[in-house]
Amino acid sequence: MNPRPMSVTILSGLLLAAGVFGLVDHLTGFRTRDPFPYDLLFVCFLCVLAIIAGVYLLLGRNWARWLALAWIAFHVIVSAFNSVFQLAVHAVMCAVFAYFLFRPRADRYFRAAGS
């Protein structure tokens, strides 16, 4: 069995941290006396997706790297509506995710774990 590349472990940790901290941050701001913020459901859903991607990247599931890439690509699109700096940061992060999740060593890890 191929050992997990350190880059996959680090990206998994980043996704898990972003998902957990984002979920905690957004849920602590929830107030029941205010009108229900429906956008909160979508944001929490995105946080849960980050957690799922992080866990299943650690387990070597091939679909999880596509989920992780889609998650960060979505953030690139959203950041385009905010500022050029946020767009640049998220675009660089997306490129880093793509590079480390789809290089040959990661490919071997995900193929070995999937079989």
N, C-alpha and C positions, 0 to 999 in steps of 0.2 A: 504494500500500500504506500502511495506517495504521501510524504508528510505535507501538512498544510503550509503553504508559503506564508512568511511573516507579513507580507503585504496584505494578504487576504484576512489575516487575523487583525491587523490594524484597521483596515476598512470596516470589518465587522464590528469592532469596538467603537468606531466613530458612528456607525449607523445605530448601534444599540444606545450609545450615549445621547445622540441627537433625538432618538425616538422617546427614550425614557424621560429625559429632561424636558423635551417639548410637551409631552403628555402631562407631566406634573405641572409645568408652568401654565399651560392653558386650562387645565382642570381646576387649579387653585384660584384662577380668576373668575370662575363660573359662579354666578349668583342666582339663586332660585327666585328671588323677588323681582328681578329684572325680566324683560321680555326675553324669550328663549333665543339665544344667538345661534341660528342654524349653521352659520359658517364655522362654529366651534366643532360641530360634528365632522365636517370635512377636514379640518385641521387635525383633529384627534385621529381620524382615519389615516391620514398621512403619517402621523407619528407611529401608529400601530404597524403600518406598512414598513417603516424603517426598522422597527423592532423585529418583525418577521424576516425581513431581508438579512439583518445582522445575524440572527440565530441560524438561519438555514445556510448562510454562507459558511459559518463555522462547521456545519454538518456536511458541507460539500455538495449541496444541491445546485445543479446547473441553472435551473430557473431562477434561483435567488440572485445570481449575478445580473441577470437581465432585469429583475425587479429593482435591484440597487441602482443600476444604470438609468432605468426609467424614472426612479425617484429623484435622482440628482438632475436629470434632464428636465423634469417638471420644474424644479427649482430654478433652473436657468431661464426657462420661459417666464416664470412668475417674476423673477428679478429684473427682467427686461422692462417691466412696467414701473420699477422703482428708481434705480439709479444706474449709471454706467459702471460705477465701482462695484456694486452688488452683482451686476451682470458679469463683469470680468472675473470676479472671485468665483462665482458659481460655474462659469465656463471653464476656468482652470481646474476646479475641483472635478468637474465632469470628465475632463480630459485625463486627469489622474486616475479616476475610477476606471475609465475605459482601458487605460494602459495597463494598470495592475490586475484588473479582473480578466483580461483577455490575452495576456501574454502566454507564451508556450508553457511555462511552469505552472501557471494557474490552470491552464487547459488540462494538463495532465492530472492535476489534483481533482478537478471537477469530474473528469471522465472516470478516474479510478474510484471515486466515492459513489458515482452513479451506477457502477456496474456491480 
